[in-house]
């Protein structure tokens, strides 16, 4: 049996990974030309989630939703929210410390 042990605790590796993810997201945004505001359906397609998970996100108090003209999600705030919550996961769980 082959066991792969990657050191995810290495900060340099995390920084490189973070930069590559940022580049990939920027490429997707450029290629898909996301609108400044996403509809519920666009959010579901972008995140590849269903109606139940979309409802959970849209009802979170910290999730960026503009409700003055229906339910719209500011695209730039969505990506900031994702980044903030990914960092929370890194700091408050052992998720990234798991051996693959």
C-alpha positions in Angstrom: 0.0 0.0 0.0 1.3 3.4 -1.0 0.7 6.2 1.5 1.0 9.8 0.5 1.8 12.3 3.2 1.6 15.9 2.2 2.5 18.6 4.7 -0.4 21.0 4.4 0.8 22.9 7.5 3.6 24.4 5.4 2.7 28.1 5.1 4.6 28.5 1.8 2.5 25.7 0.3 -0.7 27.3 1.5 0.3 30.6 0.0 1.1 29.1 -3.4 -2.2 27.2 -3.3 -4.1 30.4 -2.3 -2.5 32.3 -5.2 -3.3 29.6 -7.7 -6.9 29.6 -6.5 -7.1 33.3 -6.8 -5.8 33.1 -10.4 -8.2 30.4 -11.3 -11.2 32.3 -9.9 -10.0 35.4 -11.8 -9.8 33.4 -15.0 -13.3 32.0 -14.5 -14.7 35.5 -13.8 -13.0 36.9 -16.9 -14.1 34.0 -19.1 -17.7 33.8 -17.9 -18.0 37.6 -17.4 -20.0 37.3 -14.2 -22.5 40.1 -13.7 -22.0 42.5 -10.8 -25.1 41.0 -9.2 -26.1 37.3 -9.3 -29.6 35.9 -9.1 -30.4 32.9 -6.9 -30.2 30.6 -10.0 -26.8 32.0 -11.1 -25.5 31.5 -7.5 -26.7 27.9 -7.6 -25.0 27.3 -11.0 -21.8 29.1 -10.0 -21.4 27.2 -6.7 -23.0 24.0 -8.1 -25.4 23.7 -5.2 -29.1 22.9 -5.0 -32.1 24.9 -3.8 -31.8 23.7 -0.2 -28.1 24.8 0.2 -28.9 28.1 -1.6 -31.7 28.8 0.9 -29.3 28.0 3.8 -26.7 30.4 2.4 -29.2 33.2 1.6 -30.6 33.0 5.1 -27.3 33.3 6.9 -26.9 36.7 8.6 -23.3 37.0 7.3 -24.0 36.1 3.7 -24.0 39.1 1.3 -27.6 39.5 -0.1 -29.2 42.6 -1.6 -32.9 42.2 -1.0 -34.1 45.7 -2.1 -34.8 44.5 -5.7 -35.5 40.8 -5.1 -32.8 38.4 -4.0 -29.5 39.5 -5.6 -26.0 38.6 -4.5 -23.2 41.1 -5.2 -20.5 39.1 -7.0 -17.5 40.8 -5.5 -18.9 40.4 -1.9 -19.7 36.7 -2.6 -16.0 36.1 -3.4 -14.9 38.0 -0.3 -17.3 36.0 1.8 -15.9 32.7 0.4 -12.4 33.8 1.1 -13.3 34.9 4.7 -15.1 31.7 5.4 -12.3 29.5 3.9 -9.8 31.2 6.2 -12.1 30.6 9.1 -12.1 27.0 8.3 -8.3 26.9 8.1 -8.0 28.5 11.5 -10.8 26.8 13.3 -10.6 23.2 12.1 -8.2 20.5 11.2 -9.7 20.1 7.7 -6.5 21.1 5.9 -4.3 19.0 8.2 -5.8 15.7 7.0 -3.6 13.2 5.2 -4.6 12.4 1.7 
